[in-house]
Amino acid sequence: MFDAKKLLDQFLGSQVPGLGGSVRDRAGDAVQTARNNPMKTGAIAAALLGTKTGRSIAGNALAIGGLAAIAGLGYQAYKNYQAGQAPAAPSDAPSANNPVLLPPPAESGFGPTSPAGSNEFALVLIRAMIAAAKADGHIDDAERALIMEKVKAADVSGEAAAFIEHELASPTDIDALVAAAVTEEQRVEIYTGSRLTIEPDSRAERGYLDLLAGRLGLADQLVDHIEATVSSAKVTLSQ
């Protein structure tokens, strides 16, 4: 089995050379790098979503790593939901130079030592992200071939590339995604990773996310918190 956690990092573009230092310091550098070369920083996501990824990228998530980013966003949304807070308004979103996203505490259920931090569950998250990318139906045979060319250009090969190609060609199995989540934290992370992948600006994408949230059994208010938290973590590259 290939390293799913490493592949998840490549999905969100966190493996970018030269981004050393603290999370806070790296975020600003990551956003600038994303502006200069979005294909490099979000290689697989860009390949899956084409020009749509050029509109926004998870700049703060980019700086801390794929699994840690999804876990951190999910934890932040879940914590705010449990505290009874109102979801953040768009004006409350942090700026690219003042990120607030941090990896979750290890004991939170979202940390790397939790079931949500296993290599097997990282694979589930990748499946969920590919499923979200396919939600608007734009990936036909020709598009899939083009995507695989870009994936291989992003230094993904062997089992990992074969896995992506298989997932792209296979029908989305929401039942399997839902069954793979055995904890509330895992259910939150599946939805968070899916929402992080796409901007639901079509009926098909919005409908898919709504269906996924319902099948995962996520409360409406919790979904609202995830939506707000993910939106706050994204920056528009054209700004």
Secondary structure, 3 states (H helix, E strand, C coil): CCCHHHHHHHHHCCCCCCCCCCHHHHHHHHHHHHHHCHHHHCHHHHHHHHHHHHCEECHHHHCCCHHHHHHHHHHHHHHHHHCCCCCCCHHHCCCCCCCCCCCCCHHHCCCCCCHHHCHHHHHHHHHHHHHHHCCCCCCCHHHHHHHHHHHHHCCCCHHHHHHHHHHHHCCCCHHHHHHHCCCHHHHHHHHHHHHHHCCCCCHHHHHHHHHHHHHHCCCHHHHHHHHHHHHHHCEECCC
